[in-house]
Amino acid sequence: MRKILIVDDEPNIVMTLEYTFKKQNFEVFIARDGSEALQILESNIPDVILLDIMMPNVDGYQTLKYIKENKSLKSTKVVFLTAKNKVSDIEKGLKLGADKYLTKPFSIKKIVSEILELLN
């Protein structure tokens, strides 16, 4: 079973994504900010991380830096899902090592197809 970690501080987004990916037969982990995500990553290695940027405590950029520095997470794909849609934001996210950069508001179908494509 494939594993996904959803990192977002917006409860409605988390619930929608969790429901959707469970229907796609993913094991789903949830974190409400970067520090929760880092705790989960100490004991679980997901296939893909869906990561918001603007969150309390540890933001998405800091979280991605940690992920990229951690050798055990080398094969984990990271997809930013964020309201930050300026070209400079997108360039920064991809330069830091995100595999994809998707913006909110989003289409659930598009997210699922992007994630499945990334994992195949």
N, C-alpha and C positions, 0 to 999 in steps of 0.2 A: 504494500500500500504506500502510495506517495504521501509525503508530508509537506504541509504548508504552514508557515508562521505568518499570521496577519497582525501587523503592528499599526494600530491607529487609535486615536483617543476619541473618536466619534462613534458612540454606541450603535447608532443606526447602520452605519457603514459596516462595522464589525459584524453585526447580526446578519446582515444581508450576505456578506462575503462568506461567513462561516456556514450558513445554510446552503449556499450555492456550491461551495467546494466539498461539503459533506455529501451532497447529492452526486458529485463527480467522483466519489469514493476516495477522497483525500482524508488523511488524518489531519485534523486542524488544531493548531495551537494559537492562542490569543494573547497579545500583550497590548497594554494600553499606552505604553510609552517605551522609549529606547532602553531605559534601565530594566524594565520588566522583560523586554526582549532578550537582553544580554543574560539575564538569569536563566531564562528558558534555554538559551543556546549553550549553556554550560552542560546540560544533560540531554539535549535533543539536537539532532542535526537534520533540519528539514531539507527537502529537495529545492524548495523555493521560499523566499521571504517577500511578502507584499508589504512595503514599508512607506508609511507617511513621512513627510519631512517636518511639518510644524506640529510638535508635540511638547508637553511639559517635561521637565527634568533633562532627559537626553534626547536631542532631536534626531531626525533621520540621517543627517549628514554624519554626525558623530557615531551613530550606530553602524552605518556602512563602513566607516573607517575601521572600527573594531572588527567587523566581519572580515574585511579584506586583510587584516593583520593576523587573523587566526587561521593557522594552517589546517585545522580539522574542518573548517568551513569552506575550504578551497573550491569544492565542486558545487556548493550551494549557489543557486541563481538568486539575484536580488532585483526586484522590480519596484521602482518608486511609483506610488500612487498618491498624488498630491494636488492641491489647488494651485501650487506655484507653477504658473504656466508661461513665464517669460523665457525668452530664448536663453538668457544668461543663467536662469535656474536650471533649465534642461541641460545646458552644456556642463554646468558644475556637477550635476548628478551623474552624468555619463562619464565625466572625467574622473570622478571619484571611484568609478568602477561598477555602477549599476548596469545590469544587462538590458533593462528596458526602462522607459520613463513614460508613465501614463498619467493623464491629468483628470482631475475632477471638474465638473460632474462626469460620470463615466457610464458606459453601457456594460452591464453584467456579461452579456454575450461576448463583447470584445475582450473583456478581461480574461474570461475563461479561455477563449481561443488563443490569446497572446500567451497565457501561462502554459497551456498544453503544447503550443508550438515551441516554446522555449525549452520544454522538458523532452521533446522528441528529437 
